[in-house]
Amino acid sequence: MNLRPDPTFYPSPKLAMQAPVENYAFTVMLSPDGSQSDGIAVVDLKPDSDTYGQIVHQVIVPNKGDEFHHFGWNACSSALSPLSGHAFLERRYLIVPGIRSSRIYVIDVKDPLKAHIHKTIEPEELFAKTGYSRPHTIHCGPEGIYVSCLGGGGADGTDGPPGIFIMDCETFEIIGQYEMDRGPQDKHYDFWWNLPQDYMVSSEWGLPPQFENGVVAEDLLSNKYGHSIHFWDLRARKNIQTIDLGDNHQMALEIRPAHDPKKSYGFCGVVVDTTNLQGSIFTWWRDDDGKWQAKKTITIDPRPEKPENLPPLLQGFEAVPPLVTDIDLSLDDKYLYVACWGLGEMHQYDVSDPMNPVLAGKVEVGGIARGTAHPNGKPFAYGPQMVEISRDGKRVYWTNSLYSTWDDQFYPDDEGGQMVMADVGENGGLTLNKDFYVDFPAGLRSHQIRLEGGDCSTDSFCYPSV
Amino acid sequence: MTSLTALWGAVIFSGVYHGLNPGMGWPLAVSAALMEQNPRALPRALAMLAVGHFVAMIAILLPFSLMFFLVEWETEIRVGAGIIVVAMGVYLLLNRRHPKFLARVHPARLALWSFLAAMAHGAGLMLVPIYLGICAIGPDETGHLAAQALMSGNVVTAFTVAAAHTLAMTVAGGVVAAVIYVWLGLKFLSRTWLNLDVVWALSLILVGAFGIWSALYGH
């Protein structure tokens, strides 16, 4: 318990942008076949350091087959909520769930170079206390740590709907299910919120049988993956509105609300439109009558390709779909980064006008049937995937693996884990940095990145930027 | 300085103390003005917080004022009240967990939030020994009144104490909120935010102990 708030809690997004820059990144390392233990890599981000761009410490867990994916902090800027009055938590622990094992690790990263496991929550405890499985997205909020789960109960996670559970942010005891009235929500993926305006938005991927052993082509072509976003009364824990984006908009994944809590809009990335293979971004907003609306504001076209260059899954389409698998919004709500994992491109959109995004920059690296090398000449397996932006918005980091079994379907000949970084130009634009290239240990792939002191997809702010 | 003046001073002092404590709500006033982009939202939020705090004070003081017409039990009541206040302080000292139900209150329900925050932290209890001290001096100075008159006098005193305390709290919290909103900026919000949890719990123990002492050895 501190006497002053943690200096990495920022009242507003603007103050977070002015804070000192990040020194370390924490990046997921996962063993795709469960032959090795998963872990968290600590990457040195200090440009003047001798070990810049190297993994300087690893936390390897004792179990195998966890399959790490997303993770998050025990506490963030949301602790400065004027409603809390007790802003004295520490941003100290990473909550790291295994989406295959449903085991959760709490890792103490107070000293990044000595990061270690603080607590392990076994899957049985999660099942018993929540009825959910396959924990995924982590956010710290008013009632503690919120964790979205992709599966319900039972061996294949289809016994009952998936949802969010709440964990105590100091003892890491699981408290129980979040939802009091989930309405039509029956699948889950991402969620985020606006704390002062008291709303939450959640999205849908698919149920565990639809992703654990790879993408199920029949389900995708019959539009059986998630295609709705749900709006919630955050504190009443009630679904107040569901917007169906149209059943051809398969896999509505990342939810990125504007960081400035004065604003009532955000974005959602859709992996693929089954009518034309486009990837898309929807802008959602609250209208003057208080109703939520959503409109497609970005489309990214597929690239025609000879069948012999394509993996079996795509040969029939004779095209590379963009596969929009991750998006991230800079803290000034100006640039939206869109990972096109299929094309092998990272797009930067100027979303100053959220209804009319403009492409401002683009980087090519990796990609199906293209495999563009990194500017330093080294290979980049798969395509740009999990993206994280520095607080000041000047550096964009990303890794390359989507999900073990899906990597193997879309990129059957690739293997490896890489993390790269691009510099953002003064007036937009994106350039890969030649000097930053992290190659992960053999047999391990990489996924989500968290930056020391918070980043653009962890912190929820309670005061507007002024 | 008479002991009565000292006690009224304590009412004001505790108000200033509660007002400066971010746990009693001044950051909400800053947030309201920023979210609405309207400086007038700041005094409006403070007023709602004041209503909640005042009601919480009355809710604690009133039962004691109604009990206090049992003049022959005066010492016992004051000792009992002191023990309750000390117990609340010890409880808050041992249980340093943030009351979770406050997180369930809608951010716009400022008066309700303020009431619940004051109740959860024993803000009203901190006033009880001071209030009972004022009530106890009253009869000595005015001579022994009929129970009826004494009781209504005590009720009036309860309202006056709660009002004076809440006014002091609102002014103190308002000054901090206004200084941050108008001059210093949000950067100072986290800098001025001090962890008063232990000090707060110790204050309750101190005030409770004073209540017991003054009941037994006061005058």
Interface residues (C-beta under 8 A of the other chain):
Chain A: M1 N2 L3 R4 P5 P7 F9 Y10 P11 S12 L15 L80 P82 L83 S84 G85 H86 A87 F88 P142 E143 G144 E170 L195 P196 Q197 D198 R235 A236 P261 K262 C462 Y463 P464 V466
Chain B: N21 P22 G23 M24 G25 P27 L28 V30 S31 L34 M35 Q37 R96 R97 H98 K100 L102 A103 R104 V105 H106 P107 A108 W113 A117 G185 L186 K187 L189 S190 R191 W193 L194 N195 D197
